[in-house]
Amino acid sequence: MSTSTPAPRRPRHLMDPDNPVRPVNDRALTNVQRWVMSVLVVFTIAHLAIGLVIAAVMISPDQPAPRIGLCVIAGLFGIIGLAAGFLIHRRSPLTPWLLVGLLPTAVGIWLVLR
């Protein structure tokens, strides 16, 4: 007479190699990863552009050329940030939305020249 003892039950939080978990929906996960990455890239570069505008405002008022130059560079970084966001989503970066990237330049020049 053989008595077979049942296999010990594994706790639910541990992986069971005999019963693999169903695969994750990769399409939804990839979409979320793209959005997270694009938001991080755009906002990180936007912070850089805002920092350049703040630096332009802090420079001595008797030097207008470097102040305006920093504002223009801030706008270029704004355009690069938005283009990077579009590229992460595999869309063409040549879109009218790139004009939003010039917002740091407009605000910066307004702050510098007032």
Secondary structure, 3 states (H helix, E strand, C coil): CCCCCCCCCCCCCCCCCCCCCCCCCHHHHHHHHHHHHHHHHHHHHHHHHHHHHHHHHHCCCCCHHHHHHHHHHHHHHHHHHHHHHHHHCCCCCCCHHHHHHHHHHHHHHHHHHC
